[in-house]
């Protein structure tokens, strides 16, 4: 998937794998506990054609993942 985000005042296009929310099974034979939505893996963070993933993602993973999820909800 791709999503535009603003990180530290700079527009980036994030390319990533996404796991949507899945509800838990219910009932006496329920076996699946469900899962929350999350960004599985960010594969690129581009700005003006240059990829900055290796420079900024590792130290800012949680914030960038949060920005991606928030931008997806606002879209």
mmCIF file of the N, C-alpha and C atoms, coordinates in Angstrom:
data_MODEL
# 
_entry.id   MODEL 
# 
loop_
_atom_site.group_PDB 
_atom_site.id 
_atom_site.type_symbol 
_atom_site.label_atom_id 
_atom_site.label_alt_id 
_atom_site.label_comp_id 
_atom_site.label_asym_id 
_atom_site.label_entity_id 
_atom_site.label_seq_id 
_atom_site.pdbx_PDB_ins_code 
_atom_site.Cartn_x 
_atom_site.Cartn_y 
_atom_site.Cartn_z 
_atom_site.occupancy 
_atom_site.B_iso_or_equiv 
_atom_site.pdbx_formal_charge 
_atom_site.auth_seq_id 
_atom_site.auth_comp_id 
_atom_site.auth_asym_id 
_atom_site.auth_atom_id 
_atom_site.pdbx_PDB_model_num 
ATOM 1   N N  . UNK A 1 1  ? 0.838   -1.164  0.000  1.00 0.00 ? 1  UNK A N  1 
ATOM 2   C CA . UNK A 1 1  ? 0.000   0.000   0.000  1.00 0.00 ? 1  UNK A CA 1 
ATOM 3   C C  . UNK A 1 1  ? 0.893   1.241   0.000  1.00 0.00 ? 1  UNK A C  1 
ATOM 4   N N  . UNK A 1 2  ? 0.286   2.353   -0.381 1.00 0.00 ? 2  UNK A N  1 
ATOM 5   C CA . UNK A 1 2  ? 0.999   3.630   -0.363 1.00 0.00 ? 2  UNK A CA 1 
ATOM 6   C C  . UNK A 1 2  ? 0.155   4.671   0.355  1.00 0.00 ? 2  UNK A C  1 
ATOM 7   N N  . UNK A 1 3  ? 0.833   5.548   1.092  1.00 0.00 ? 3  UNK A N  1 
ATOM 8   C CA . UNK A 1 3  ? 0.141   6.601   1.817  1.00 0.00 ? 3  UNK A CA 1 
ATOM 9   C C  . UNK A 1 3  ? 1.056   7.805   1.934  1.00 0.00 ? 3  UNK A C  1 
ATOM 10  N N  . UNK A 1 4  ? 0.488   8.995   1.730  1.00 0.00 ? 4  UNK A N  1 
ATOM 11  C CA . UNK A 1 4  ? 1.236   10.224  1.948  1.00 0.00 ? 4  UNK A CA 1 
ATOM 12  C C  . UNK A 1 4  ? 1.197   10.568  3.428  1.00 0.00 ? 4  UNK A C  1 
ATOM 13  N N  . UNK A 1 5  ? 2.366   10.904  3.991  1.00 0.00 ? 5  UNK A N  1 
ATOM 14  C CA . UNK A 1 5  ? 2.447   11.324  5.387  1.00 0.00 ? 5  UNK A CA 1 
ATOM 15  C C  . UNK A 1 5  ? 3.325   12.568  5.466  1.00 0.00 ? 5  UNK A C  1 
ATOM 16  N N  . UNK A 1 6  ? 3.195   13.284  6.564  1.00 0.00 ? 6  UNK A N  1 
ATOM 17  C CA . UNK A 1 6  ? 4.076   14.426  6.844  1.00 0.00 ? 6  UNK A CA 1 
ATOM 18  C C  . UNK A 1 6  ? 4.854   14.066  8.099  1.00 0.00 ? 6  UNK A C  1 
ATOM 19  N N  . UNK A 1 7  ? 6.167   13.940  7.956  1.00 0.00 ? 7  UNK A N  1 
ATOM 20  C CA . UNK A 1 7  ? 7.058   13.595  9.067  1.00 0.00 ? 7  UNK A CA 1 
ATOM 21  C C  . UNK A 1 7  ? 8.059   14.719  9.248  1.00 0.00 ? 7  UNK A C  1 
ATOM 22  N N  . UNK A 1 8  ? 8.036   15.341  10.425 1.00 0.00 ? 8  UNK A N  1 
ATOM 23  C CA . UNK A 1 8  ? 8.931   16.459  10.750 1.00 0.00 ? 8  UNK A CA 1 
ATOM 24  C C  . UNK A 1 8  ? 8.825   17.571  9.699  1.00 0.00 ? 8  UNK A C  1 
ATOM 25  N N  . UNK A 1 9  ? 7.589   17.825  9.228  1.00 0.00 ? 9  UNK A N  1 
ATOM 26  C CA . UNK A 1 9  ? 7.326   18.906  8.294  1.00 0.00 ? 9  UNK A CA 1 
ATOM 27  C C  . UNK A 1 9  ? 7.641   18.601  6.842  1.00 0.00 ? 9  UNK A C  1 
ATOM 28  N N  . UNK A 1 10 ? 8.013   17.365  6.540  1.00 0.00 ? 10 UNK A N  1 
ATOM 29  C CA . UNK A 1 10 ? 8.381   16.981  5.178  1.00 0.00 ? 10 UNK A CA 1 
ATOM 30  C C  . UNK A 1 10 ? 7.377   15.944  4.671  1.00 0.00 ? 10 UNK A C  1 
ATOM 31  N N  . UNK A 1 11 ? 6.902   16.130  3.444  1.00 0.00 ? 11 UNK A N  1 
ATOM 32  C CA . UNK A 1 11 ? 5.980   15.177  2.820  1.00 0.00 ? 11 UNK A CA 1 
ATOM 33  C C  . UNK A 1 11 ? 6.735   13.955  2.322  1.00 0.00 ? 11 UNK A C  1 
ATOM 34  N N  . UNK A 1 12 ? 6.276   12.791  2.730  1.00 0.00 ? 12 UNK A N  1 
ATOM 35  C CA . UNK A 1 12 ? 6.850   11.526  2.275  1.00 0.00 ? 12 UNK A CA 1 
ATOM 36  C C  . UNK A 1 12 ? 5.741   10.656  1.708  1.00 0.00 ? 12 UNK A C  1 
ATOM 37  N N  . UNK A 1 13 ? 6.096   9.832   0.740  1.00 0.00 ? 13 UNK A N  1 
ATOM 38  C CA . UNK A 1 13 ? 5.204   8.782   0.295  1.00 0.00 ? 13 UNK A CA 1 
ATOM 39  C C  . UNK A 1 13 ? 5.731   7.489   0.899  1.00 0.00 ? 13 UNK A C  1 
ATOM 40  N N  . UNK A 1 14 ? 4.920   6.890   1.763  1.00 0.00 ? 14 UNK A N  1 
ATOM 41  C CA . UNK A 1 14 ? 5.308   5.648   2.427  1.00 0.00 ? 14 UNK A CA 1 
ATOM 42  C C  . UNK A 1 14 ? 4.713   4.473   1.670  1.00 0.00 ? 14 UNK A C  1 
ATOM 43  N N  . UNK A 1 15 ? 5.529   3.489   1.405  1.00 0.00 ? 15 UNK A N  1 
ATOM 44  C CA . UNK A 1 15 ? 5.056   2.231   0.819  1.00 0.00 ? 15 UNK A CA 1 
ATOM 45  C C  . UNK A 1 15 ? 5.226   1.179   1.903  1.00 0.00 ? 15 UNK A C  1 
ATOM 46  N N  . UNK A 1 16 ? 4.163   0.375   2.135  1.00 0.00 ? 16 UNK A N  1 
ATOM 47  C CA . UNK A 1 16 ? 4.175   -0.497  3.300  1.00 0.00 ? 16 UNK A CA 1 
ATOM 48  C C  . UNK A 1 16 ? 3.197   -1.652  3.144  1.00 0.00 ? 16 UNK A C  1 
ATOM 49  N N  . UNK A 1 17 ? 3.365   -2.639  4.027  1.00 0.00 ? 17 UNK A N  1 
ATOM 50  C CA . UNK A 1 17 ? 2.435   -3.762  4.147  1.00 0.00 ? 17 UNK A CA 1 
ATOM 51  C C  . UNK A 1 17 ? 1.569   -3.488  5.366  1.00 0.00 ? 17 UNK A C  1 
ATOM 52  N N  . UNK A 1 18 ? 0.271   -3.780  5.256  1.00 0.00 ? 18 UNK A N  1 
ATOM 53  C CA . UNK A 1 18 ? -0.694  -3.413  6.282  1.00 0.00 ? 18 UNK A CA 1 
ATOM 54  C C  . UNK A 1 18 ? -1.499  -4.627  6.738  1.00 0.00 ? 18 UNK A C  1 
ATOM 55  N N  . UNK A 1 19 ? -1.686  -4.759  8.040  1.00 0.00 ? 19 UNK A N  1 
ATOM 56  C CA . UNK A 1 19 ? -2.539  -5.794  8.616  1.00 0.00 ? 19 UNK A CA 1 
ATOM 57  C C  . UNK A 1 19 ? -3.766  -5.103  9.195  1.00 0.00 ? 19 UNK A C  1 
ATOM 58  N N  . UNK A 1 20 ? -4.947  -5.300  8.590  1.00 0.00 ? 20 UNK A N  1 
ATOM 59  C CA . UNK A 1 20 ? -6.152  -4.671  9.129  1.00 0.00 ? 20 UNK A CA 1 
ATOM 60  C C  . UNK A 1 20 ? -6.620  -5.337  10.424 1.00 0.00 ? 20 UNK A C  1 
ATOM 61  N N  . UNK A 1 21 ? -7.460  -4.640  11.155 1.00 0.00 ? 21 UNK A N  1 
ATOM 62  C CA . UNK A 1 21 ? -8.088  -5.184  12.362 1.00 0.00 ? 21 UNK A CA 1 
ATOM 63  C C  . UNK A 1 21 ? -8.901  -6.424  12.006 1.00 0.00 ? 21 UNK A C  1 
ATOM 64  N N  . UNK A 1 22 ? -8.798  -7.436  12.828 1.00 0.00 ? 22 UNK A N  1 
ATOM 65  C CA . UNK A 1 22 ? -9.615  -8.634  12.678 1.00 0.00 ? 22 UNK A CA 1 
ATOM 66  C C  . UNK A 1 22 ? -10.237 -8.945  14.034 1.00 0.00 ? 22 UNK A C  1 
ATOM 67  N N  . UNK A 1 23 ? -11.564 -9.056  14.103 1.00 0.00 ? 23 UNK A N  1 
ATOM 68  C CA . UNK A 1 23 ? -12.213 -9.311  15.389 1.00 0.00 ? 23 UNK A CA 1 
ATOM 69  C C  . UNK A 1 23 ? -11.935 -10.735 15.888 1.00 0.00 ? 23 UNK A C  1 
ATOM 70  N N  . UNK A 1 24 ? -12.025 -10.890 17.183 1.00 0.00 ? 24 UNK A N  1 
ATOM 71  C CA . UNK A 1 24 ? -11.865 -12.217 17.792 1.00 0.00 ? 24 UNK A CA 1 
ATOM 72  C C  . UNK A 1 24 ? -13.088 -13.064 17.477 1.00 0.00 ? 24 UNK A C  1 
ATOM 73  N N  . UNK A 1 25 ? -12.867 -14.350 17.369 1.00 0.00 ? 25 UNK A N  1 
ATOM 74  C CA . UNK A 1 25 ? -13.993 -15.266 17.223 1.00 0.00 ? 25 UNK A CA 1 
ATOM 75  C C  . UNK A 1 25 ? -14.738 -15.316 18.550 1.00 0.00 ? 25 UNK A C  1 
ATOM 76  N N  . UNK A 1 26 ? -16.024 -15.559 18.466 1.00 0.00 ? 26 UNK A N  1 
ATOM 77  C CA . UNK A 1 26 ? -16.842 -15.641 19.678 1.00 0.00 ? 26 UNK A CA 1 
ATOM 78  C C  . UNK A 1 26 ? -17.553 -16.982 19.711 1.00 0.00 ? 26 UNK A C  1 
ATOM 79  N N  . UNK A 1 27 ? -17.966 -17.366 20.872 1.00 0.00 ? 27 UNK A N  1 
ATOM 80  C CA . UNK A 1 27 ? -18.708 -18.608 21.005 1.00 0.00 ? 27 UNK A CA 1 
ATOM 81  C C  . UNK A 1 27 ? -17.896 -19.683 21.683 1.00 0.00 ? 27 UNK A C  1 
ATOM 82  N N  . UNK A 1 28 ? -18.528 -20.807 21.947 1.00 0.00 ? 28 UNK A N  1 
ATOM 83  C CA . UNK A 1 28 ? -17.869 -21.879 22.707 1.00 0.00 ? 28 UNK A CA 1 
ATOM 84  C C  . UNK A 1 28 ? -16.701 -22.538 21.971 1.00 0.00 ? 28 UNK A C  1 
ATOM 85  N N  . UNK A 1 29 ? -16.668 -22.470 20.647 1.00 0.00 ? 29 UNK A N  1 
ATOM 86  C CA . UNK A 1 29 ? -15.579 -23.102 19.895 1.00 0.00 ? 29 UNK A CA 1 
ATOM 87  C C  . UNK A 1 29 ? -14.604 -22.080 19.316 1.00 0.00 ? 29 UNK A C  1 
ATOM 88  N N  . UNK A 1 30 ? -14.650 -20.864 19.798 1.00 0.00 ? 30 UNK A N  1 
ATOM 89  C CA . UNK A 1 30 ? -13.778 -19.804 19.290 1.00 0.00 ? 30 UNK A CA 1 
ATOM 90  C C  . UNK A 1 30 ? -12.317 -20.153 19.548 1.00 0.00 ? 30 UNK A C  1 
ATOM 91  N N  . UNK A 1 31 ? -11.487 -19.943 18.522 1.00 0.00 ? 31 UNK A N  1 
ATOM 92  C CA . UNK A 1 31 ? -10.066 -20.246 18.662 1.00 0.00 ? 31 UNK A CA 1 
ATOM 93  C C  . UNK A 1 31 ? -9.185  -19.065 18.257 1.00 0.00 ? 31 UNK A C  1 
ATOM 94  N N  . UNK A 1 32 ? -9.717  -18.123 17.470 1.00 0.00 ? 32 UNK A N  1 
ATOM 95  C CA . UNK A 1 32 ? -8.893  -17.018 16.979 1.00 0.00 ? 32 UNK A CA 1 
ATOM 96  C C  . UNK A 1 32 ? -9.081  -15.790 17.864 1.00 0.00 ? 32 UNK A C  1 
ATOM 97  N N  . UNK A 1 33 ? -8.009  -15.283 18.462 1.00 0.00 ? 33 UNK A N  1 
ATOM 98  C CA . UNK A 1 33 ? -8.138  -14.146 19.376 1.00 0.00 ? 33 UNK A CA 1 
ATOM 99  C C  . UNK A 1 33 ? -8.293  -12.787 18.669 1.00 0.00 ? 33 UNK A C  1 
ATOM 100 N N  . UNK A 1 34 ? -8.162  -12.768 17.337 1.00 0.00 ? 34 UNK A N  1 
ATOM 101 C CA . UNK A 1 34 ? -8.239  -11.503 16.610 1.00 0.00 ? 34 UNK A CA 1 
ATOM 102 C C  . UNK A 1 34 ? -6.905  -10.781 16.649 1.00 0.00 ? 34 UNK A C  1 
ATOM 103 N N  . UNK A 1 35 ? -6.856  -9.614  16.016 1.00 0.00 ? 35 UNK A N  1 
ATOM 104 C CA . UNK A 1 35 ? -5.633  -8.809  16.063 1.00 0.00 ? 35 UNK A CA 1 
ATOM 105 C C  . UNK A 1 35 ? -5.988  -7.356  15.770 1.00 0.00 ? 35 UNK A C  1 
ATOM 106 N N  . UNK A 1 36 ? -5.153  -6.459  16.267 1.00 0.00 ? 36 UNK A N  1 
ATOM 107 C CA . UNK A 1 36 ? -5.346  -5.038  16.011 1.00 0.00 ? 36 UNK A CA 1 
ATOM 108 C C  . UNK A 1 36 ? -4.728  -4.684  14.654 1.00 0.00 ? 36 UNK A C  1 
ATOM 109 N N  . UNK A 1 37 ? -5.069  -3.516  14.118 1.00 0.00 ? 37 UNK A N  1 
ATOM 110 C CA . UNK A 1 37 ? -4.452  -3.105  12.863 1.00 0.00 ? 37 UNK A CA 1 
ATOM 111 C C  . UNK A 1 37 ? -3.027  -2.627  13.134 1.00 0.00 ? 37 UNK A C  1 
ATOM 112 N N  . UNK A 1 38 ? -2.148  -2.868  12.184 1.00 0.00 ? 38 UNK A N  1 
ATOM 113 C CA . UNK A 1 38 ? -0.777  -2.393  12.334 1.00 0.00 ? 38 UNK A CA 1 
ATOM 114 C C  . UNK A 1 38 ? -0.071  -2.379  10.984 1.00 0.00 ? 38 UNK A C  1 
ATOM 115 N N  . UNK A 1 39 ? 1.004   -1.625  10.943 1.00 0.00 ? 39 UNK A N  1 
ATOM 116 C CA . UNK A 1 39 ? 1.866   -1.585  9.769  1.00 0.00 ? 39 UNK A CA 1 
ATOM 117 C C  . UNK A 1 39 ? 2.855   -2.731  9.931  1.00 0.00 ? 39 UNK A C  1 
ATOM 118 N N  . UNK A 1 40 ? 2.812   -3.677  9.008  1.00 0.00 ? 40 UNK A N  1 
ATOM 119 C CA . UNK A 1 40 ? 3.700   -4.844  9.105  1.00 0.00 ? 40 UNK A CA 1 
ATOM 120 C C  . UNK A 1 40 ? 5.139   -4.477  8.769  1.00 0.00 ? 40 UNK A C  1 
ATOM 121 N N  . UNK A 1 41 ? 5.310   -3.763  7.669  1.00 0.00 ? 41 UNK A N  1 
ATOM 122 C CA . UNK A 1 41 ? 6.660   -3.436  7.199  1.00 0.00 ? 41 UNK A CA 1 
ATOM 123 C C  . UNK A 1 41 ? 6.589   -2.221  6.286  1.00 0.00 ? 41 UNK A C  1 
ATOM 124 N N  . UNK A 1 42 ? 7.442   -1.249  6.535  1.00 0.00 ? 42 UNK A N  1 
ATOM 125 C CA . UNK A 1 42 ? 7.576   -0.108  5.628  1.00 0.00 ? 42 UNK A CA 1 
ATOM 126 C C  . UNK A 1 42 ? 8.715   -0.445  4.682  1.00 0.00 ? 42 UNK A C  1 
ATOM 127 N N  . UNK A 1 43 ? 8.458   -0.368  3.378  1.00 0.00 ? 43 UNK A N  1 
ATOM 128 C CA . UNK A 1 43 ? 9.468   -0.754  2.396  1.00 0.00 ? 43 UNK A CA 1 
ATOM 129 C C  . UNK A 1 43 ? 10.134  0.437   1.725  1.00 0.00 ? 43 UNK A C  1 
ATOM 130 N N  . UNK A 1 44 ? 9.500   1.624   1.786  1.00 0.00 ? 44 UNK A N  1 
ATOM 131 C CA . UNK A 1 44 ? 10.158  2.829   1.275  1.00 0.00 ? 44 UNK A CA 1 
ATOM 132 C C  . UNK A 1 44 ? 9.501   4.068   1.855  1.00 0.00 ? 44 UNK A C  1 
ATOM 133 N N  . UNK A 1 45 ? 10.302  5.124   1.996  1.00 0.00 ? 45 UNK A N  1 
ATOM 134 C CA . UNK A 1 45 ? 9.853   6.454   2.400  1.00 0.00 ? 45 UNK A CA 1 
ATOM 135 C C  . UNK A 1 45 ? 10.493  7.436   1.430  1.00 0.00 ? 45 UNK A C  1 
ATOM 136 N N  . UNK A 1 46 ? 9.739   7.855   0.430  1.00 0.00 ? 46 UNK A N  1 
ATOM 137 C CA . UNK A 1 46 ? 10.335  8.689   -0.610 1.00 0.00 ? 46 UNK A CA 1 
ATOM 138 C C  . UNK A 1 46 ? 9.890   10.139  -0.500 1.00 0.00 ? 46 UNK A C  1 
ATOM 139 N N  . UNK A 1 47 ? 10.817  11.017  -0.841 1.00 0.00 ? 47 UNK A N  1 
ATOM 140 C CA . UNK A 1 47 ? 10.582  12.456  -0.906 1.00 0.00 ? 47 UNK A CA 1 
ATOM 141 C C  . UNK A 1 47 ? 11.305  12.963  -2.149 1.00 0.00 ? 47 UNK A C  1 
ATOM 142 N N  . UNK A 1 48 ? 10.548  13.556  -3.064 1.00 0.00 ? 48 UNK A N  1 
ATOM 143 C CA . UNK A 1 48 ? 11.110  14.085  -4.318 1.00 0.00 ? 48 UNK A CA 1 
ATOM 144 C C  . UNK A 1 48 ? 11.959  13.050  -5.046 1.00 0.00 ? 48 UNK A C  1 
ATOM 145 N N  . UNK A 1 49 ? 11.480  11.797  -5.057 1.00 0.00 ? 49 UNK A N  1 
ATOM 146 C CA . UNK A 1 49 ? 12.136  10.740  -5.813 1.00 0.00 ? 49 UNK A CA 1 
ATOM 147 C C  . UNK A 1 49 ? 13.283  10.032  -5.102 1.00 0.00 ? 49 UNK A C  1 
ATOM 148 N N  . UNK A 1 50 ? 13.653  10.484  -3.906 1.00 0.00 ? 50 UNK A N  1 
ATOM 149 C CA . UNK A 1 50 ? 14.724  9.825   -3.151 1.00 0.00 ? 50 UNK A CA 1 
ATOM 150 C C  . UNK A 1 50 ? 14.137  9.050   -1.979 1.00 0.00 ? 50 UNK A C  1 
ATOM 151 N N  . UNK A 1 51 ? 14.693  7.863   -1.731 1.00 0.00 ? 51 UNK A N  1 
ATOM 152 C CA . UNK A 1 51 ? 14.221  7.015   -0.648 1.00 0.00 ? 51 UNK A CA 1 
ATOM 153 C C  . UNK A 1 51 ? 15.053  7.271   0.609  1.00 0.00 ? 51 UNK A C  1 
ATOM 154 N N  . UNK A 1 52 ? 14.373  7.639   1.692  1.00 0.00 ? 52 UNK A N  1 
ATOM 155 C CA . UNK A 1 52 ? 15.030  7.964   2.954  1.00 0.00 ? 52 UNK A CA 1 
ATOM 156 C C  . UNK A 1 52 ? 14.794  6.902   4.028  1.00 0.00 ? 52 UNK A C  1 
ATOM 157 N N  . UNK A 1 53 ? 14.286  5.744   3.642  1.00 0.00 ? 53 UNK A N  1 
ATOM 158 C CA . UNK A 1 53 ? 13.939  4.696   4.603  1.00 0.00 ? 53 UNK A CA 1 
ATOM 159 C C  . UNK A 1 53 ? 15.102  4.353   5.534  1.00 0.00 ? 53 UNK A C  1 
ATOM 160 N N  . UNK A 1 54 ? 16.240  4.051   4.983  1.00 0.00 ? 54 UNK A N  1 
ATOM 161 C CA . UNK A 1 54 ? 17.382  3.614   5.797  1.00 0.00 ? 54 UNK A CA 1 
ATOM 162 C C  . UNK A 1 54 ? 17.906  4.722   6.705  1.00 0.00 ? 54 UNK A C  1 
ATOM 163 N N  . UNK A 1 55 ? 17.693  5.970   6.321  1.00 0.00 ? 55 UNK A N  1 
ATOM 164 C CA . UNK A 1 55 ? 18.207  7.086   7.117  1.00 0.00 ? 55 UNK A CA 1 
ATOM 165 C C  . UNK A 1 55 ? 17.333  7.429   8.319  1.00 0.00 ? 55 UNK A C  1 
ATOM 166 N N  . UNK A 1 56 ? 16.017  7.284   8.183  1.00 0.00 ? 56 UNK A N  1 
ATOM 167 C CA . UNK A 1 56 ? 15.152  7.782   9.253  1.00 0.00 ? 56 UNK A CA 1 
ATOM 168 C C  . UNK A 1 56 ? 14.229  6.758   9.900  1.00 0.00 ? 56 UNK A C  1 
ATOM 169 N N  . UNK A 1 57 ? 13.937  5.658   9.257  1.00 0.00 ? 57 UNK A N  1 
ATOM 170 C CA . UNK A 1 57 ? 12.891  4.774   9.776  1.00 0.00 ? 57 UNK A CA 1 
ATOM 171 C C  . UNK A 1 57 ? 13.274  4.063   11.074 1.00 0.00 ? 57 UNK A C  1 
ATOM 172 N N  . UNK A 1 58 ? 14.446  3.508   11.142 1.00 0.00 ? 58 UNK A N  1 
ATOM 173 C CA . UNK A 1 58 ? 14.823  2.688   12.293 1.00 0.00 ? 58 UNK A CA 1 
ATOM 174 C C  . UNK A 1 58 ? 14.674  3.432   13.626 1.00 0.00 ? 58 UNK A C  1 
ATOM 175 N N  . UNK A 1 59 ? 15.099  4.673   13.682 1.00 0.00 ? 59 UNK A N  1 
ATOM 176 C CA . UNK A 1 59 ? 15.030  5.451   14.926 1.00 0.00 ? 59 UNK A CA 1 
ATOM 177 C C  . UNK A 1 59 ? 13.657  6.071   15.160 1.00 0.00 ? 59 UNK A C  1 
ATOM 178 N N  . UNK A 1 60 ? 12.771  6.010   14.169 1.00 0.00 ? 60 UNK A N  1 
ATOM 179 C CA . UNK A 1 60 ? 11.462  6.659   14.263 1.00 0.00 ? 60 UNK A CA 1 
ATOM 180 C C  . UNK A 1 60 ? 10.315  5.732   13.871 1.00 0.00 ? 60 UNK A C  1 
ATOM 181 N N  . UNK A 1 61 ? 10.530  4.448   13.975 1.00 0.00 ? 61 UNK A N  1 
ATOM 182 C CA . UNK A 1 61 ? 9.574   3.442   13.495 1.00 0.00 ? 61 UNK A CA 1 
ATOM 183 C C  . UNK A 1 61 ? 8.177   3.631   14.083 1.00 0.00 ? 61 UNK A C  1 
ATOM 184 N N  . UNK A 1 62 ? 8.079   3.759   15.388 1.00 0.00 ? 62 UNK A N  1 
ATOM 185 C CA . UNK A 1 62 ? 6.772   3.865   16.039 1.00 0.00 ? 62 UNK A CA 1 
ATOM 186 C C  . UNK A 1 62 ? 6.013   5.118   15.586 1.00 0.00 ? 62 UNK A C  1 
ATOM 187 N N  . UNK A 1 63 ? 6.699   6.241   15.514 1.00 0.00 ? 63 UNK A N  1 
ATOM 188 C CA . UNK A 1 63 ? 6.053   7.493   15.094 1.00 0.00 ? 63 UNK A CA 1 
ATOM 189 C C  . UNK A 1 63 ? 5.599   7.431   13.636 1.00 0.00 ? 63 UNK A C  1 
ATOM 190 N N  . UNK A 1 64 ? 6.441   6.892   12.766 1.00 0.00 ? 64 UNK A N  1 
ATOM 191 C CA . UNK A 1 64 ? 6.095   6.811   11.343 1.00 0.00 ? 64 UNK A CA 1 
ATOM 192 C C  . UNK A 1 64 ? 4.935   5.843   11.129 1.00 0.00 ? 64 UNK A C  1 
ATOM 193 N N  . UNK A 1 65 ? 4.952   4.699   11.802 1.00 0.00 ? 65 UNK A N  1 
ATOM 194 C CA . UNK A 1 65 ? 3.831   3.755   11.698 1.00 0.00 ? 65 UNK A CA 1 
ATOM 195 C C  . UNK A 1 65 ? 2.535   4.412   12.153 1.00 0.00 ? 65 UNK A C  1 
ATOM 196 N N  . UNK A 1 66 ? 2.600   5.170   13.224 1.00 0.00 ? 66 UNK A N  1 
ATOM 197 C CA . UNK A 1 66 ? 1.426   5.875   13.734 1.00 0.00 ? 66 UNK A CA 1 
ATOM 198 C C  . UNK A 1 66 ? 0.921   6.919   12.734 1.00 0.00 ? 66 UNK A C  1 
ATOM 199 N N  . UNK A 1 67 ? 1.841   7.640   12.111 1.00 0.00 ? 67 UNK A N  1 
ATOM 200 C CA . UNK A 1 67 ? 1.459   8.631   11.097 1.00 0.00 ? 67 UNK A CA 1 
ATOM 201 C C  . UNK A 1 67 ? 0.767   7.962   9.907  1.00 0.00 ? 67 UNK A C  1 
ATOM 202 N N  . UNK A 1 68 ? 1.262   6.806   9.513  1.00 0.00 ? 68 UNK A N  1 
ATOM 203 C CA . UNK A 1 68 ? 0.661   6.074   8.394  1.00 0.00 ? 68 UNK A CA 1 
ATOM 204 C C  . UNK A 1 68 ? -0.763  5.661   8.743  1.00 0.00 ? 68 UNK A C  1 
ATOM 205 N N  . UNK A 1 69 ? -0.953  5.062   9.918  1.00 0.00 ? 69 UNK A N  1 
ATOM 206 C CA . UNK A 1 69 ? -2.291  4.616   10.318 1.00 0.00 ? 69 UNK A CA 1 
ATOM 207 C C  . UNK A 1 69 ? -3.250  5.797   10.449 1.00 0.00 ? 69 UNK A C  1 
ATOM 208 N N  . UNK A 1 70 ? -2.785  6.896   11.027 1.00 0.00 ? 70 UNK A N  1 
ATOM 209 C CA . UNK A 1 70 ? -3.632  8.084   11.174 1.00 0.00 ? 70 UNK A CA 1 
ATOM 210 C C  . UNK A 1 70 ? -4.019  8.646   9.813  1.00 0.00 ? 70 UNK A C  1 
ATOM 211 N N  . UNK A 1 71 ? -3.073  8.701   8.885  1.00 0.00 ? 71 UNK A N  1 
ATOM 212 C CA . UNK A 1 71 ? -3.363  9.212   7.539  1.00 0.00 ? 71 UNK A CA 1 
ATOM 213 C C  . UNK A 1 71 ? -4.353  8.312   6.813  1.00 0.00 ? 71 UNK A C  1 
ATOM 214 N N  . UNK A 1 72 ? -4.262  6.997   7.031  1.00 0.00 ? 72 UNK A N  1 
ATOM 215 C CA . UNK A 1 72 ? -5.206  6.065   6.410  1.00 0.00 ? 72 UNK A CA 1 
ATOM 216 C C  . UNK A 1 72 ? -6.621  6.309   6.935  1.00 0.00 ? 72 UNK A C  1 
ATOM 217 N N  . UNK A 1 73 ? -6.756  6.559   8.233  1.00 0.00 ? 73 UNK A N  1 
ATOM 218 C CA . UNK A 1 73 ? -8.085  6.810   8.821  1.00 0.00 ? 73 UNK A CA 1 
ATOM 219 C C  . UNK A 1 73 ? -8.652  8.132   8.343  1.00 0.00 ? 73 UNK A C  1 
ATOM 220 N N  . UNK A 1 74 ? -7.793  9.134   8.182  1.00 0.00 ? 74 UNK A N  1 
ATOM 221 C CA . UNK A 1 74 ? -8.242  10.469  7.764  1.00 0.00 ? 74 UNK A CA 1 
ATOM 222 C C  . UNK A 1 74 ? -8.589  10.517  6.288  1.00 0.00 ? 74 UNK A C  1 
ATOM 223 N N  . UNK A 1 75 ? -8.090  9.551   5.522  1.00 0.00 ? 75 UNK A N  1 
ATOM 224 C CA . UNK A 1 75 ? -8.319  9.538   4.073  1.00 0.00 ? 75 UNK A CA 1 
ATOM 225 C C  . UNK A 1 75 ? -9.704  9.200   3.770  1.00 0.00 ? 75 UNK A C  1 
# 
